Amino acid sequence: MIKFTGAKALIVALGLAGAMSVPAAIPAMAQGFPERELLGVVMWGAGGATDTVARAVNPAAEAALGKPIVVLNKSGGAGAISTAYVNAAPADGYTFLYGAENPQLHPVMGVSPLDYSQFVPINILGRGVAVIVVPADSGYDTMEALLQDIAARPGEVKMGSTGPGGLPSTVGALIANATDFEVTAIPFDGEGPGLTAMLGGEVDFMPSGISAAAEQIKAGNMKALAVVNTEPVGQLPDVPAITDALPDMAAYLPWGPFYGVFVKKGTPDDVVATLTEAFAEAAGDASFQELMANRGNVVMSISGDEARSFLDQWQRVTAYALKDTGAAKVDPESLGIQRP
């Protein structure tokens, strides 16, 4: 079972209270949309995986829409602050979320009642593959060695986290379904800050998206022990699949972070159509495709019913992985989430 220490993950109240700073308004008419600049709210801090993907696709989206998009990093509460912020904005398409997978777990983790069922998926841009990383000078050279030490010293090995429902804690829950995995998770404000803290010796290892860790791995500052996948990936071809060390993990894979663009439900259909067309064009931009490939991400570019189906399936698999390991704060069944 994973033991979390440090600041307790938020907040229904704080997230919603913070969101009240966004003034309520009647949604604008869609005709001529967009007539002014837009606001893209990134749910994690600068330098993390979500921020990198958002800023990579943003120029092509601006070109497609013909208006500037201001990018605002609004981190906190494993994405709950930004999700509540966008949910409190007018449903006019001018404020949208550059989001990751985290809100799909917020109800299960007791962080916030908001998940992507209360938003329209404009585009699921792509998905990533997680990787288990340690500092370059770490004594752990293999995933097997890390797991052996965790088993030998329950609760003593420190894992970098981004709070309940974040990628590291979810990967930890999936691993805990396959083996004994009692670690102390130390939360940080995003993958970027967490990885920096790991290099400073504050934690022993961290699950991360490849996109957040790739440059540090290439620079020789980190070692990648395993990719959270059933086979190696092109970005890190020499890093073994986690199923080599934990065959039982195969039942939960493929799994990984995802990145997308979301607007509040109630946004006019023609605004949704305009944004969907623009971000589909942006996702096909050569520079964006190159960045995604270089960072080990798979471009998906799905919207509508296909995106909703993906979101629902991801939520079901992950929510019950958390429940089965005792990490879930709320029974998914009580939320209407069906076991896959």
C-alpha positions as CSV (number, residue, x, y, z in Angstrom):
1,M,0.0,0.0,0.0
2,I,1.3,3.5,-0.8
3,K,1.7,5.9,2.1
4,F,1.6,9.6,1.3
5,T,3.2,12.3,3.4
6,G,3.5,16.0,3.1
7,A,0.7,18.4,2.1
8,K,-2.6,16.6,1.9
9,A,-4.2,16.6,-1.5
10,L,-6.8,19.2,-1.9
11,I,-9.8,20.1,-1.8
12,V,-13.1,20.4,-3.1
13,A,-13.5,23.7,-1.2
14,L,-10.2,25.3,-2.1
15,G,-10.4,24.4,-5.8
16,L,-13.9,25.8,-6.1
17,A,-13.2,28.8,-4.0
18,G,-10.2,29.6,-6.2
19,A,-12.3,29.2,-9.3
20,M,-14.7,32.0,-8.0
21,S,-12.1,34.5,-9.1
22,V,-13.4,33.9,-12.7
23,P,-16.3,36.2,-13.3
24,A,-19.6,34.5,-14.3
25,A,-21.1,35.7,-17.6
26,I,-23.5,34.7,-20.2
27,P,-21.8,32.7,-23.0
28,A,-21.0,34.8,-26.0
29,M,-22.7,34.2,-29.3
30,A,-20.6,31.9,-31.5
31,Q,-21.0,33.9,-34.7
32,G,-17.5,35.1,-35.8
33,F,-15.7,33.1,-33.1
34,P,-13.1,33.8,-32.2
35,E,-13.3,37.6,-32.2
36,R,-10.5,38.1,-29.6
37,E,-7.6,36.3,-27.9
38,L,-8.2,33.1,-26.1
39,L,-6.9,31.7,-22.8
40,G,-5.4,28.3,-22.6
41,V,-5.1,27.2,-19.0
42,V,-2.3,24.6,-18.3
43,M,-3.1,22.5,-15.2
44,W,0.6,22.0,-14.3
45,G,3.6,24.2,-13.8
46,A,6.1,25.4,-16.4
47,G,8.5,22.7,-17.7
48,G,6.4,19.7,-17.0
49,A,5.0,17.3,-19.6
50,T,1.6,18.9,-20.0
51,D,3.1,22.4,-20.3
52,T,5.5,21.1,-23.0
53,V,2.7,19.6,-25.1
54,A,0.5,22.7,-24.7
55,R,3.2,25.1,-25.7
56,A,4.2,22.9,-28.6
57,V,0.7,22.8,-30.1
58,N,-0.3,26.4,-29.2
59,P,1.4,28.2,-32.2
60,A,-0.3,26.0,-34.8
61,A,-3.6,26.4,-33.0
62,E,-3.2,30.2,-33.0
63,A,-2.5,30.0,-36.7
64,A,-5.6,27.9,-37.4
65,L,-7.8,30.1,-35.3
66,G,-6.3,33.4,-36.5
67,K,-6.2,34.8,-32.9
68,P,-3.5,34.7,-30.2
69,I,-3.9,32.2,-27.3
70,V,-2.5,33.3,-24.0
71,V,-1.1,30.3,-22.1
72,L,-1.6,30.4,-18.3
73,N,0.0,27.9,-15.9
74,K,-2.4,27.4,-13.0
75,S,-1.1,24.5,-11.0
76,G,-2.3,23.1,-7.7
77,G,-4.3,20.2,-6.3
78,A,-3.1,17.7,-8.9
79,G,-4.9,19.8,-11.6
80,A,-8.0,20.6,-9.5
81,I,-7.4,24.3,-9.3
82,S,-7.2,24.8,-13.1
83,T,-10.1,22.4,-13.8
84,A,-12.3,24.4,-11.4
85,Y,-11.1,27.6,-12.9
86,V,-12.1,26.7,-16.4
87,N,-15.4,25.2,-15.2
88,A,-16.2,28.5,-13.6
89,A,-15.4,30.5,-16.7
90,P,-18.2,31.4,-19.2
91,A,-19.0,28.5,-21.6
92,D,-18.1,30.5,-24.6
93,G,-14.9,28.8,-25.8
94,Y,-12.6,31.7,-25.0
95,T,-11.2,29.9,-21.9
96,F,-10.2,26.3,-22.3
97,L,-8.1,23.7,-20.5
98,Y,-4.8,22.3,-21.6
99,G,-5.3,19.2,-19.4
100,A,-3.8,15.9,-18.6
101,E,-5.3,12.7,-17.2
102,N,-5.6,13.8,-13.6
103,P,-9.2,15.0,-13.4
104,Q,-10.4,11.6,-14.4
105,L,-9.2,10.4,-11.0
106,H,-10.2,13.5,-8.9
107,P,-13.6,12.1,-7.8
108,V,-12.1,8.7,-6.8
109,M,-9.3,10.4,-4.9
110,G,-11.6,12.8,-3.1
111,V,-9.8,15.7,-4.6
112,S,-12.8,17.3,-6.5
113,P,-16.1,16.3,-7.9
114,L,-15.1,17.6,-11.3
115,D,-13.9,15.2,-14.0
116,Y,-14.0,15.3,-17.8
117,S,-17.6,14.2,-17.9
118,Q,-18.4,17.9,-17.2
119,F,-16.3,19.1,-20.2
120,V,-16.3,18.7,-23.9
121,P,-13.1,17.0,-25.3
122,I,-12.0,19.2,-28.1
123,N,-9.0,17.0,-28.9
124,I,-7.1,14.3,-27.1
125,L,-3.8,15.3,-28.6
126,G,-1.7,12.3,-27.6
127,R,-0.7,9.9,-24.9
128,G,2.6,9.2,-23.3
129,V,4.5,6.3,-21.8
130,A,5.6,6.5,-18.2
131,V,9.1,5.7,-17.1
132,I,10.7,4.9,-13.7
133,V,13.7,7.1,-13.2
134,V,16.4,7.5,-10.6
135,P,19.4,9.9,-10.4
136,A,22.4,8.9,-12.5
137,D,24.5,8.2,-9.3
138,S,21.7,6.1,-7.8
139,G,22.6,2.6,-6.5
140,Y,19.6,1.2,-8.4
141,D,20.6,0.0,-11.8
142,T,17.5,-2.1,-12.6
143,M,13.8,-2.2,-11.7
144,E,14.4,-5.5,-10.0
145,A,16.9,-3.9,-7.7
146,L,14.6,-1.0,-6.8
147,L,11.7,-3.4,-6.0
148,Q,14.0,-5.6,-3.9
149,D,15.0,-2.6,-1.8
150,I,11.4,-1.5,-1.4
151,A,10.4,-5.0,-0.2
152,A,13.3,-5.1,2.2
153,R,12.7,-1.6,3.7
154,P,8.9,-1.0,3.6
155,G,8.0,2.7,3.8
156,E,11.7,3.8,3.8
157,V,12.2,4.4,0.1
158,K,11.0,7.8,-1.1
159,M,9.0,8.2,-4.3
160,G,8.5,11.6,-6.0
161,S,4.9,12.3,-6.6
162,T,2.5,15.0,-7.8
163,G,-0.2,14.3,-5.3
164,P,-3.1,11.8,-5.3
165,G,-4.4,11.1,-8.8
166,G,-1.2,12.3,-10.5
167,L,0.8,10.1,-12.8
168,P,3.4,9.0,-10.2
169,S,0.8,7.9,-7.6
170,T,-1.3,6.1,-10.2
171,V,1.7,4.2,-11.6
172,G,2.5,3.4,-7.9
173,A,-1.0,2.0,-7.5
174,L,-0.7,-0.1,-10.7
175,I,2.7,-1.5,-9.4
176,A,1.2,-2.2,-6.0
177,N,-1.4,-4.4,-7.8
178,A,1.4,-6.6,-9.0
179,T,3.8,-6.7,-6.0
180,D,4.4,-5.4,-2.5
181,F,5.1,-1.7,-2.9
182,E,5.1,0.3,0.3
183,V,6.9,3.5,-0.3
184,T,6.7,7.0,1.1
185,A,5.4,9.4,-1.6
186,I,6.6,13.0,-1.4
187,P,4.3,15.4,-3.4
188,F,5.7,18.2,-5.6
189,D,4.0,20.8,-7.8
190,G,4.3,18.9,-11.1
191,E,6.6,16.4,-12.7
192,G,9.3,19.1,-13.5
193,P,9.7,20.2,-9.9
194,G,9.5,16.6,-8.7
195,L,12.3,15.5,-11.0
196,T,14.4,18.5,-10.1
197,A,13.9,17.6,-6.4
198,M,14.9,14.0,-7.1
199,L,18.2,15.1,-8.7
200,G,18.8,17.1,-5.5
201,G,18.4,14.0,-3.4
202,E,15.0,14.7,-1.9
203,V,13.6,11.4,-3.2
204,D,15.0,8.1,-4.4
205,F,13.0,7.6,-7.6
206,M,10.1,8.9,-9.5
207,P,7.6,7.6,-12.1
208,S,7.3,10.2,-14.8
209,G,6.1,10.7,-18.3
210,I,8.9,10.2,-20.8
211,S,8.2,13.6,-22.2
212,A,9.1,15.3,-18.9
213,A,12.2,13.1,-18.2
214,A,13.7,12.6,-21.7
215,E,16.1,15.5,-21.8
216,Q,17.6,14.7,-18.4
217,I,17.9,11.0,-19.4
218,K,19.7,12.0,-22.6
219,A,22.0,14.4,-20.7
220,G,23.0,11.5,-18.4
221,N,21.6,13.1,-15.3
222,M,19.0,10.3,-14.8
223,K,18.8,6.6,-15.3
224,A,15.6,5.0,-16.7
225,L,15.0,1.7,-15.0
226,A,11.9,0.7,-16.9
227,V,9.2,2.0,-19.2
228,V,5.6,1.3,-18.0
229,N,4.7,-0.6,-21.1
230,T,4.7,-4.2,-22.3
231,E,7.7,-3.6,-24.7
232,P,10.4,-1.0,-25.1
233,V,9.6,2.2,-26.9
234,G,11.4,4.0,-29.7
235,Q,12.4,6.9,-27.6
236,L,14.2,4.7,-25.1
237,P,14.9,1.5,-27.0
238,D,17.5,0.2,-24.5
239,V,15.2,0.6,-21.5
240,P,13.3,-2.6,-20.6
241,A,9.6,-2.9,-20.3
242,I,8.3,-3.0,-16.7
243,T,6.7,-6.3,-17.4
244,D,10.2,-7.9,-17.5
245,A,10.4,-7.3,-13.8
246,L,6.7,-7.5,-13.1
247,P,4.8,-9.8,-15.5
248,D,1.5,-9.2,-13.7
249,M,1.6,-5.5,-14.7
250,A,0.6,-6.6,-18.2
251,A,-3.1,-6.7,-17.1
252,Y,-3.1,-2.9,-16.7
253,L,-1.2,-2.0,-19.9
254,P,-1.1,-0.1,-22.2
255,W,-1.5,2.8,-19.8
256,G,0.0,6.2,-19.6
257,P,-0.6,10.0,-19.3
258,F,-2.6,11.8,-21.9
259,Y,-2.9,15.4,-23.0
260,G,-5.9,17.2,-24.4
261,V,-7.9,20.3,-24.9
262,F,-11.2,20.7,-23.0
263,V,-14.0,23.3,-22.8
264,K,-16.8,23.6,-20.3
265,K,-20.0,21.7,-21.1
266,G,-22.6,24.1,-22.6
267,T,-20.2,25.7,-25.0
268,P,-22.1,26.4,-28.2
269,D,-21.8,23.6,-30.8
270,D,-20.4,25.8,-33.5
271,V,-17.7,27.1,-31.2
272,V,-16.9,23.5,-30.3
273,A,-16.7,22.7,-34.0
274,T,-14.4,25.6,-34.7
275,L,-12.0,24.7,-31.9
276,T,-12.1,21.0,-32.9
277,E,-11.2,21.8,-36.5
278,A,-8.4,24.1,-35.4
279,F,-6.8,21.7,-32.9
280,A,-7.1,18.8,-35.4
281,E,-5.1,20.9,-37.8
282,A,-2.7,21.9,-35.1
283,A,-2.1,18.3,-34.1
284,G,-1.1,17.5,-37.6
285,D,1.5,20.2,-37.7
286,A,5.0,18.8,-38.5
287,S,6.8,20.5,-35.7
288,F,4.3,19.3,-33.1
289,Q,4.4,15.8,-34.5
290,E,8.2,15.9,-34.3
291,L,8.2,17.0,-30.7
292,M,5.7,14.3,-29.7
293,A,7.8,11.6,-31.3
294,N,11.1,12.9,-29.8
295,R,9.5,12.8,-26.3
296,G,8.1,9.3,-26.6
297,N,4.5,10.4,-27.1
298,V,1.9,8.9,-29.5
299,V,-0.2,11.5,-31.4
300,M,-3.8,10.5,-31.1
301,S,-5.8,13.6,-32.3
302,I,-9.3,12.3,-31.5
303,S,-12.4,14.1,-30.6
304,G,-16.2,13.6,-30.2
305,D,-17.5,10.1,-29.4
306,E,-14.0,8.5,-29.9
307,A,-12.5,10.9,-27.4
308,R,-15.3,10.3,-24.9
309,S,-14.9,6.5,-25.2
310,F,-11.2,6.8,-24.6
311,L,-11.7,8.9,-21.5
312,D,-14.3,6.6,-20.0
313,Q,-12.2,3.5,-20.5
314,W,-9.1,5.1,-19.1
315,Q,-11.1,6.2,-16.0
316,R,-12.6,2.7,-15.4
317,V,-9.2,0.9,-15.7
318,T,-7.4,3.4,-13.5
319,A,-10.1,3.9,-10.9
320,Y,-10.4,0.2,-10.1
321,A,-6.6,-0.2,-10.0
322,L,-6.6,2.4,-7.3
323,K,-9.5,0.8,-5.5
324,D,-8.0,-2.6,-5.6
325,T,-4.8,-1.4,-3.9
326,G,-6.6,0.6,-1.3
327,A,-5.5,3.9,-2.8
328,A,-8.9,5.2,-3.8
329,K,-10.6,7.4,-1.3
330,V,-14.1,6.9,-2.8
331,D,-15.5,3.7,-4.2
332,P,-15.7,4.1,-8.0
333,E,-18.9,2.2,-8.0
334,S,-20.6,4.8,-5.8
335,L,-19.7,7.4,-8.5
336,G,-21.3,5.3,-11.3
337,I,-17.9,4.2,-12.7
338,Q,-18.2,0.6,-13.8
339,R,-15.5,-1.9,-13.4
340,P,-14.0,-2.7,-16.8
